[in-house]
Amino acid sequence: MVKCAQGLKDMKLHSFGKRERIRRKKEFADIYQRGNRIKRLLREFFRLNKERLSPSRDMVVIAKKSLQLPLTYSDVERELAALLIR
């Protein structure tokens, strides 16, 4: 039972809260219209590392059109971790 409770705690730590999720039809439509691979990779980095980031910082991450593709999660993690996690 203790193991199960710890698993739930870990799941909550790595899940998105209600305000962090895409929930409305318009939000989904906007993402599909503009493309979503890079955004998914960025979101995944922040989801998995949010407890390691300073909570008092506001950030805007802009993906340049000149990115070398295909971009992998490892590429995103390596670059953002070097900049944001100390």
DORO-59446 format. One record per residue: residue in three letters; residue number from 1; x, y negated, z of N, C-alpha, C in turn. Coordinates in Angstrom, 2 decimals, decimal comma. Layout:
N
+-----+-----+---------+---------+---------+---------+---------+---------+---------+---------+---------+
:  aa :   i :    n.px :    n.py :    n.pz :   ca.px :   ca.py :   ca.pz :    c.px :    c.py :    c.pz :
+-----+-----+---------+---------+---------+---------+---------+---------+---------+---------+---------+
: ala : NUM :       X :       Y :       Z :       X :       Y :       Z :       X :       Y :       Z :
...
+-----+-----+---------+---------+---------+---------+---------+---------+---------+---------+---------+
END
This chain:
86
+-----+-----+---------+---------+---------+---------+---------+---------+---------+---------+---------+
:  aa :   i :    n.px :    n.py :    n.pz :   ca.px :   ca.py :   ca.pz :    c.px :    c.py :    c.pz :
+-----+-----+---------+---------+---------+---------+---------+---------+---------+---------+---------+
: met :   1 :    0,82 :    1,20 :    0,00 :    0,00 :    0,00 :    0,00 :    0,86 :   -1,26 :    0,00 :
: val :   2 :    1,98 :   -1,24 :    0,73 :    2,87 :   -2,39 :    0,78 :    3,45 :   -2,65 :   -0,61 :
: lys :   3 :    3,81 :   -1,59 :   -1,31 :    4,37 :   -1,71 :   -2,65 :    3,36 :   -2,35 :   -3,60 :
: cys :   4 :    2,10 :   -1,98 :   -3,47 :    1,04 :   -2,54 :   -4,30 :    0,87 :   -4,03 :   -4,02 :
: ala :   5 :    0,90 :   -4,42 :   -2,75 :    0,75 :   -5,83 :   -2,37 :    1,91 :   -6,64 :   -2,92 :
: gln :   6 :    3,12 :   -6,11 :   -2,88 :    4,28 :   -6,80 :   -3,42 :    4,14 :   -6,95 :   -4,93 :
: gly :   7 :    3,63 :   -5,93 :   -5,58 :    3,42 :   -6,00 :   -7,03 :    2,44 :   -7,09 :   -7,40 :
: leu :   8 :    1,36 :   -7,23 :   -6,63 :    0,38 :   -8,29 :   -6,88 :    1,01 :   -9,66 :   -6,65 :
: lys :   9 :    1,83 :   -9,78 :   -5,62 :    2,51 :  -11,04 :   -5,33 :    3,43 :  -11,42 :   -6,48 :
: asp :  10 :    4,19 :  -10,44 :   -6,98 :    5,08 :  -10,69 :   -8,11 :    4,30 :  -11,08 :   -9,36 :
: met :  11 :    3,16 :  -10,42 :   -9,58 :    2,34 :  -10,73 :  -10,73 :    1,83 :  -12,16 :  -10,68 :
: lys :  12 :    1,37 :  -12,60 :   -9,51 :    0,89 :  -13,97 :   -9,35 :    2,01 :  -14,98 :   -9,59 :
: leu :  13 :    3,20 :  -14,66 :   -9,14 :    4,34 :  -15,54 :   -9,31 :    4,67 :  -15,75 :  -10,78 :
: his :  14 :    4,49 :  -14,71 :  -11,60 :    4,84 :  -14,79 :  -13,01 :    3,64 :  -14,98 :  -13,93 :
: ser :  15 :    2,49 :  -15,28 :  -13,37 :    1,33 :  -15,50 :  -14,23 :    1,06 :  -17,00 :  -14,34 :
: phe :  16 :    0,28 :  -17,36 :  -15,33 :   -0,09 :  -18,76 :  -15,51 :   -1,34 :  -19,06 :  -14,69 :
: gly :  17 :   -1,35 :  -20,23 :  -14,08 :   -2,53 :  -20,69 :  -13,37 :   -3,58 :  -21,14 :  -14,36 :
: lys :  18 :   -4,76 :  -21,46 :  -13,86 :   -5,88 :  -21,84 :  -14,71 :   -5,54 :  -23,06 :  -15,59 :
: arg :  19 :   -4,83 :  -24,03 :  -15,00 :   -4,47 :  -25,23 :  -15,75 :   -3,35 :  -24,99 :  -16,76 :
: glu :  20 :   -2,64 :  -23,89 :  -16,64 :   -1,51 :  -23,60 :  -17,52 :   -1,90 :  -22,76 :  -18,73 :
: arg :  21 :   -3,14 :  -22,27 :  -18,76 :   -3,57 :  -21,37 :  -19,84 :   -4,27 :  -22,11 :  -20,97 :
: ile :  22 :   -4,23 :  -21,52 :  -22,14 :   -5,00 :  -22,01 :  -23,29 :   -6,36 :  -21,35 :  -23,19 :
: arg :  23 :   -7,41 :  -22,15 :  -23,06 :   -8,72 :  -21,57 :  -22,82 :   -9,79 :  -21,99 :  -23,82 :
: arg :  24 :   -9,64 :  -23,14 :  -24,41 :  -10,70 :  -23,66 :  -25,27 :  -10,45 :  -23,30 :  -26,74 :
: lys :  25 :  -11,53 :  -23,16 :  -27,47 :  -11,45 :  -22,81 :  -28,89 :  -10,61 :  -23,82 :  -29,66 :
: lys :  26 :  -10,77 :  -25,11 :  -29,34 :  -10,01 :  -26,16 :  -30,01 :   -8,51 :  -26,02 :  -29,75 :
: glu :  27 :   -8,14 :  -25,64 :  -28,54 :   -6,72 :  -25,45 :  -28,22 :   -6,12 :  -24,33 :  -29,06 :
: phe :  28 :   -6,85 :  -23,22 :  -29,18 :   -6,38 :  -22,10 :  -30,01 :   -6,28 :  -22,51 :  -31,47 :
: ala :  29 :   -7,29 :  -23,22 :  -31,96 :   -7,30 :  -23,64 :  -33,36 :   -6,11 :  -24,55 :  -33,67 :
: asp :  30 :   -5,81 :  -25,48 :  -32,75 :   -4,67 :  -26,37 :  -32,95 :   -3,35 :  -25,59 :  -33,03 :
: ile :  31 :   -3,20 :  -24,61 :  -32,18 :   -1,98 :  -23,81 :  -32,17 :   -1,83 :  -23,02 :  -33,46 :
: tyr :  32 :   -2,91 :  -22,38 :  -33,90 :   -2,84 :  -21,59 :  -35,13 :   -2,59 :  -22,47 :  -36,34 :
: gln :  33 :   -3,14 :  -23,67 :  -36,34 :   -2,95 :  -24,59 :  -37,46 :   -1,49 :  -25,03 :  -37,57 :
: arg :  34 :   -0,84 :  -25,25 :  -36,45 :    0,54 :  -25,76 :  -36,45 :    1,59 :  -24,66 :  -36,41 :
: gly :  35 :    1,18 :  -23,43 :  -36,20 :    2,15 :  -22,34 :  -36,05 :    2,43 :  -22,16 :  -34,56 :
: asn :  36 :    2,81 :  -20,97 :  -34,12 :    2,94 :  -20,74 :  -32,67 :    4,09 :  -19,89 :  -32,21 :
: arg :  37 :    5,03 :  -19,47 :  -33,04 :    6,13 :  -18,60 :  -32,59 :    7,06 :  -19,30 :  -31,60 :
: ile :  38 :    7,53 :  -20,49 :  -31,93 :    8,46 :  -21,20 :  -31,05 :    7,77 :  -21,59 :  -29,75 :
: lys :  39 :    6,54 :  -22,02 :  -29,86 :    5,80 :  -22,40 :  -28,64 :    5,65 :  -21,20 :  -27,71 :
: arg :  40 :    5,39 :  -20,03 :  -28,27 :    5,25 :  -18,83 :  -27,43 :    6,56 :  -18,52 :  -26,72 :
: leu :  41 :    7,68 :  -18,65 :  -27,43 :    8,98 :  -18,38 :  -26,82 :    9,28 :  -19,38 :  -25,70 :
: leu :  42 :    8,99 :  -20,66 :  -25,94 :    9,21 :  -21,68 :  -24,91 :    8,33 :  -21,42 :  -23,69 :
: arg :  43 :    7,06 :  -21,12 :  -23,92 :    6,15 :  -20,84 :  -22,81 :    6,62 :  -19,65 :  -21,99 :
: glu :  44 :    7,09 :  -18,62 :  -22,69 :    7,56 :  -17,42 :  -21,99 :    8,77 :  -17,76 :  -21,11 :
: phe :  45 :    9,68 :  -18,58 :  -21,62 :   10,82 :  -18,98 :  -20,80 :   10,35 :  -19,69 :  -19,53 :
: phe :  46 :    9,46 :  -20,66 :  -19,68 :    9,00 :  -21,41 :  -18,52 :    8,17 :  -20,54 :  -17,58 :
: arg :  47 :    7,40 :  -19,61 :  -18,12 :    6,61 :  -18,71 :  -17,27 :    7,52 :  -17,84 :  -16,41 :
: leu :  48 :    8,56 :  -17,29 :  -17,02 :    9,45 :  -16,38 :  -16,29 :   10,43 :  -17,11 :  -15,37 :
: asn :  49 :   10,66 :  -18,39 :  -15,60 :   11,67 :  -19,11 :  -14,84 :   11,12 :  -20,27 :  -14,02 :
: lys :  50 :    9,79 :  -20,40 :  -13,91 :    9,23 :  -21,57 :  -13,26 :    9,65 :  -21,70 :  -11,79 :
: glu :  51 :    9,91 :  -20,59 :  -11,11 :   10,35 :  -20,69 :   -9,71 :   11,80 :  -21,13 :   -9,59 :
: arg :  52 :   12,55 :  -21,06 :  -10,68 :   13,96 :  -21,48 :  -10,68 :   14,15 :  -22,92 :  -11,12 :
: leu :  53 :   13,08 :  -23,54 :  -11,62 :   13,15 :  -24,92 :  -12,10 :   12,72 :  -25,88 :  -10,99 :
: ser :  54 :   13,27 :  -27,07 :  -11,02 :   12,92 :  -28,08 :  -10,03 :   11,47 :  -28,50 :  -10,21 :
: pro :  55 :   10,65 :  -28,41 :   -9,17 :    9,23 :  -28,76 :   -9,31 :    9,00 :  -30,26 :   -9,48 :
: ser :  56 :   10,00 :  -31,06 :   -9,19 :    9,81 :  -32,51 :   -9,25 :   10,18 :  -33,10 :  -10,61 :
: arg :  57 :   10,41 :  -32,26 :  -11,59 :   10,79 :  -32,75 :  -12,92 :    9,66 :  -32,56 :  -13,92 :
: asp :  58 :    9,43 :  -33,58 :  -14,71 :    8,54 :  -33,47 :  -15,86 :    9,42 :  -33,32 :  -17,08 :
: met :  59 :    9,05 :  -32,42 :  -17,97 :    9,87 :  -32,17 :  -19,15 :    9,02 :  -32,14 :  -20,41 :
: val :  60 :    9,63 :  -32,58 :  -21,47 :    9,05 :  -32,43 :  -22,80 :   10,11 :  -31,74 :  -23,64 :
: val :  61 :    9,76 :  -30,60 :  -24,20 :   10,69 :  -29,85 :  -25,05 :   10,19 :  -29,97 :  -26,48 :
: ile :  62 :   11,06 :  -30,46 :  -27,34 :   10,70 :  -30,64 :  -28,74 :   11,54 :  -29,70 :  -29,59 :
: ala :  63 :   10,87 :  -28,84 :  -30,32 :   11,57 :  -27,91 :  -31,21 :   11,79 :  -28,62 :  -32,55 :
: lys :  64 :   13,04 :  -28,71 :  -32,94 :   13,39 :  -29,37 :  -34,20 :   13,02 :  -28,48 :  -35,39 :
: lys :  65 :   12,65 :  -29,09 :  -36,47 :   12,31 :  -28,33 :  -37,67 :   13,51 :  -27,62 :  -38,27 :
: ser :  66 :   14,71 :  -28,07 :  -37,90 :   15,92 :  -27,49 :  -38,48 :   16,43 :  -26,26 :  -37,71 :
: leu :  67 :   15,60 :  -25,67 :  -36,88 :   16,00 :  -24,48 :  -36,13 :   16,37 :  -23,34 :  -37,07 :
: gln :  68 :   17,36 :  -22,57 :  -36,65 :   17,71 :  -21,38 :  -37,43 :   16,74 :  -20,26 :  -37,05 :
: leu :  69 :   16,09 :  -19,73 :  -38,03 :   15,14 :  -18,66 :  -37,78 :   15,71 :  -17,36 :  -38,29 :
: pro :  70 :   15,38 :  -16,21 :  -37,80 :   14,41 :  -15,99 :  -36,74 :   15,01 :  -16,29 :  -35,37 :
: leu :  71 :   14,25 :  -16,96 :  -34,55 :   14,64 :  -17,32 :  -33,20 :   14,15 :  -16,23 :  -32,25 :
: thr :  72 :   15,01 :  -15,76 :  -31,38 :   14,63 :  -14,71 :  -30,44 :   14,46 :  -15,31 :  -29,05 :
: tyr :  73 :   13,82 :  -14,56 :  -28,16 :   13,68 :  -15,02 :  -26,78 :   15,05 :  -15,21 :  -26,15 :
: ser :  74 :   16,00 :  -14,34 :  -26,45 :   17,36 :  -14,46 :  -25,89 :   18,01 :  -15,79 :  -26,29 :
: asp :  75 :   17,78 :  -16,22 :  -27,53 :   18,31 :  -17,52 :  -27,98 :   17,73 :  -18,66 :  -27,16 :
: val :  76 :   16,42 :  -18,63 :  -26,99 :   15,73 :  -19,68 :  -26,22 :   16,19 :  -19,67 :  -24,77 :
: glu :  77 :   16,24 :  -18,48 :  -24,18 :   16,63 :  -18,36 :  -22,78 :   18,06 :  -18,88 :  -22,55 :
: arg :  78 :   18,97 :  -18,50 :  -23,41 :   20,37 :  -18,91 :  -23,26 :   20,50 :  -20,44 :  -23,32 :
: glu :  79 :   19,85 :  -21,04 :  -24,30 :   19,98 :  -22,49 :  -24,47 :   19,29 :  -23,27 :  -23,35 :
: leu :  80 :   18,06 :  -22,90 :  -23,02 :   17,34 :  -23,64 :  -21,98 :   17,91 :  -23,39 :  -20,59 :
: ala :  81 :   18,34 :  -22,18 :  -20,30 :   18,91 :  -21,89 :  -18,99 :   20,18 :  -22,72 :  -18,78 :
: ala :  82 :   20,99 :  -22,88 :  -19,82 :   22,20 :  -23,68 :  -19,69 :   21,88 :  -25,15 :  -19,39 :
: leu :  83 :   20,76 :  -25,63 :  -19,92 :   20,38 :  -27,01 :  -19,71 :   19,60 :  -27,27 :  -18,42 :
: leu :  84 :   18,76 :  -26,32 :  -18,04 :   17,79 :  -26,58 :  -16,98 :   18,01 :  -25,88 :  -15,67 :
: ile :  85 :   18,72 :  -24,75 :  -15,67 :   18,87 :  -23,97 :  -14,45 :   20,31 :  -24,10 :  -13,97 :
: arg :  86 :   20,43 :  -24,53 :  -12,73 :   21,78 :  -24,71 :  -12,15 :   21,93 :  -23,91 :  -10,90 :
+-----+-----+---------+---------+---------+---------+---------+---------+---------+---------+---------+
END
